[in-house]
Amino acid sequence: MKKDKLYLIGPTESILTKRGNRFPNMAQFFIEQGEEITYYTSNFYHAEKRFFSKQEIKAATFNLGYDLNVLGVLGYYSNVSPRRVISNFLFSLRLFFILLFKVSKQDRILLPSRPVELIFFMAMLKRIRGVKIYLDIQDIWPDALDIENKRKKKIFEIYCNIYLKPSLKYYSGSLHVAPSFKLWLRRYAKNTPSSLVPLGWENERWIDVKSKEHHESAILKLVCVAQLQHQIDIMPILKVLRKNDKLHLTILGEDGTGERYKEVINYINTHNIQNIEILGKIERNAMVEHLEDKDIGILPMITSSLPNKIFDYMAAMLPIIVLGDNDSSNFVVENNIGWQCNFNSEDLDVLLQSLNTKEIQSKKNEVVLIRDNFSRNILHKKIKDIIA
């Protein structure tokens, strides 16, 4: 009897990429579980807007343990552009024809929730071949792609809906990484089942982290893991830092290209704020040493999600402050691992002034207590059960 295969599709995520490794981690887990894995990705590096070289691809695929197929794509140089749409469409169409002659009814396909063209063509593949298809809802288009031009935004919404409305009802099941993402699914498909499986943290990367007691100090060390893109607004934090030299903020991951970078640097220079440090892109494994000596992780994200940085803080055993009312603040409050405040400097200032050593240690203890539940080792077992 022919063994069923699991196909993983990560157009912008693979062993080749340094950012985003949920699918590569899954591939490794399923291989260790005895599954036969075929992985499809592209030769374009979304984060750096460049193409992988043949040498990079050869080095990555050597002794990998599963079949990695790297498809050539058109590529693009702007996240919001016709060229990106064409590139996504051609990748999705090509993959449809490749799989049309490969998959069997007993096979399973797991794919991310972008691009929308891929969702459409995999739904068509299911209808033709009867293969089981599962969606990992990591991002929600058109909602999450920020487009300032209202006309272009409306066109993009219509474009996405053309692909999503006829497709999502045919999916065998789905996972969503944040509670609010299930509302997006229900907008298009009332009956497609979905389970919450957050992004979580990598066991191997954080294996050496030790729990440290929080001691009273003259300086409270805050850390924000983020590139200063539109959805990350640290201005309320800067306004508090300006008035309180007993606080220090480290920003990890901003290399000077973030959309808000100039605004932030101008404010820091104008007000001569000394109690802040901005470090550029941090290697994945180096993140551990940058976080473990901090006191509190902070998330000033204006969109609703449960991003990787929440789990970086948990892995480093840091309590968390979330600004705003969203998935992340609900998660932090429900699990008693930090604090939520309104998205303004006044409320943040009141919160920070009220914190004491005992309360910070109490939240830290809760993080240590529950963090293993959100490790990838545990979450992958849940995924295995869902797509069995």
Buried (B, 14 or more C-beta within 10 A) or exposed (E): EEEBBBBBBBBBBBBBBEBBBBBBBBBBBBBEEEBBBBBBBBBBBBEEEEBBEEEBBEEBBEEBEBBBBBBEBBBBEEEBEEEBBBBBBBBBBBBBEEBBEEBEEEBBBBBBBBBBBBBBBBBBBBEEBEBBBBBBBBBBBBBBBBBEEEEEBEEBBEBBBEBBEEBBEBBBBBBBBBBBBBEBBEBBBEEBEBEBBBBBBBBEBBEEBEEEEBEEEEEBBBBBBBBBBEBBBBBBBBBBBBEBEEBBBBBBBBEEEBEBBEBBBEBBEEEEBEBBEBBEBBEEEEBBEBBBEBBBBBBBBEBBBBBBBBBBBBBBBBBBBBBBBBBBBBBBBEBBBBBBBBBBBEBBBEBBEEBEBEEBBEBBBBBEEEBEEBBBBEBBEBBBEBBE
